[in-house]
């Protein structure tokens, strides 16, 4: 479910991975996926017949429209921007930049980190993401403006 005007669809080996859409990296199984994460809510539980929002810890407030990967390395998309993580720490993408635009900013990032191949291709208000894990599992996603779960139906 997209929040605001931005969203994504995530696929693992060609199959939709909804738990990786609007999710906190490394917490895809701990927190329910969805736009509510953007507002600090991990999940909603019913207590005495009433819905109760369970808050996420302060350290886990960052949510991404797309979170690719299931191991140590995660390639994430927020709006039209990529972010790469290894063991929960953000990796600087600048050294992986290529194909500069007219202003010298990269339109694509590509490389291999910890045995994971990745690309992030920027185009207007979208970013296309690709991550191949060492075991051969492939993840793909597109994040963008007025796109993704909540904006259109795709299975």
N, C-alpha and C positions, 0 to 999 in steps of 0.2 A: 504494500500500500504506500503510495507516494505521499509525502507531506509537502505542503506548500505547492509550488509549481514544478517541482523537480522529482524525478523518480528513476527507476531502473528495472530491468529484467536480468536475472542471473541464471546461468545454465551450467550444470556439471555433467560432462560427457553427453551433452545435447539434451539433457532433461532439466526441466525447470527446478531451481533450488530456492523456493520461496523463503526458507529460513535464513538465507543469505541476502535478502532484500530488506532494506531499512533495518540494519542490524549493527550491533557493536562488535568490532573485530575480536575474535577469540571467545566470544560469549554467545555464539549462535544457538547453542543448545541450552544455555543457562537462561537467556531472556527470550521471551516470545517476540518474533519479528513483527514489525509494523511501525507506522508513523508515530505511535505513542512514545517510542523510544526517544524521539527527538525532544520530547518534553520531560525527560528524566524518569519515565515510568518503565520498569522492567517487565511488568505483566499486571494483569488485573485478576484478582482472586475474589471468590464469593465467600463472604463471612456473614453468618446469620442471615442469609438470603439477600445481602446487599453487596454490590461490587465495591471492592477496595483496591486502590492503586498501590502497588508495591514499588517503591522508589528504587532506582539504581544508585549504587554508591557514587559519590562525587567523582571518583577517578574514572568511572565508566560512562560519563555523560556524552562522549563523542560517538555519534552514530553516522554511518555511511549508507548511501543509497544502495551500493553494491559492495559485497565483501566476498572476494574470490579466494579460495584455498581452504584447506582443512587441517593444515599442519603448522609448522613454524613460520612459514612465509604467507603473508596475506597481501593481495593487491586490492585496493579499495577505490571506489569512486564516490565523490561527493560533488553534486551538481555536475559540472563538466571538467572536474579536476581529479587526477589520480594521486594516490598516496600508497607507498609501499612500506610494509612492516616486516621485520624479522624479530621473532621472539618478543613481540609487543612493542619494540622500539621502532620509531619512524626512521626510514632510510632516505637520505638525500637523493633525489632523482636527477639533479643537474648533470652528474657525470654520464648518465644514460641517455641524455637528450640528443636528438638528431633531427634532420629536416627542418631547419629554422624557417620561420615565417619572415615577412618583410621587415619585422621589427627585431629579428634575431632571437625570438623566443622559440623554443622547440615545439614542433607540432606532433612529435612522436618521441616516446621514451621506449627503449628496448634493451634487453640484456639478460644475463643469467645471474641469479643470486642464490647461494646455498643449493645449487642444483635445480632451481626453479627457473624456467624460461618465462619471460613476460614481455608484453608490449602494451602500451597505452597510447592510442592515437586520438588526438584532439581535432575536432572539427566543429566550428561555430559553437553552438550551445550543447555539444555532445562530447562524450569521450567513450571510445570503444576499448574494452579491456580484454586481455587474454593472459591466462596463466596456465602453464603446464608443469605439473608436479613431477618429481623424480620417478614416481611409479607409473607415469603415463596418463594420469587423470588430467583432463583438460577442463578449464573453466573459462567461460566467456560472459561478457555483460556489455550492455550499452546503458549509459546514464545520460540523462538530458532533460532539457526544458520541456514541460508538458508531455512527458514520455514516461512509460513504465507502469508498474502496478499502481492502480488507482486512477490512472488516466485512460487506460484502454484495457480490454480483456484479451489476454493471450494465455494459452495453456501450454 
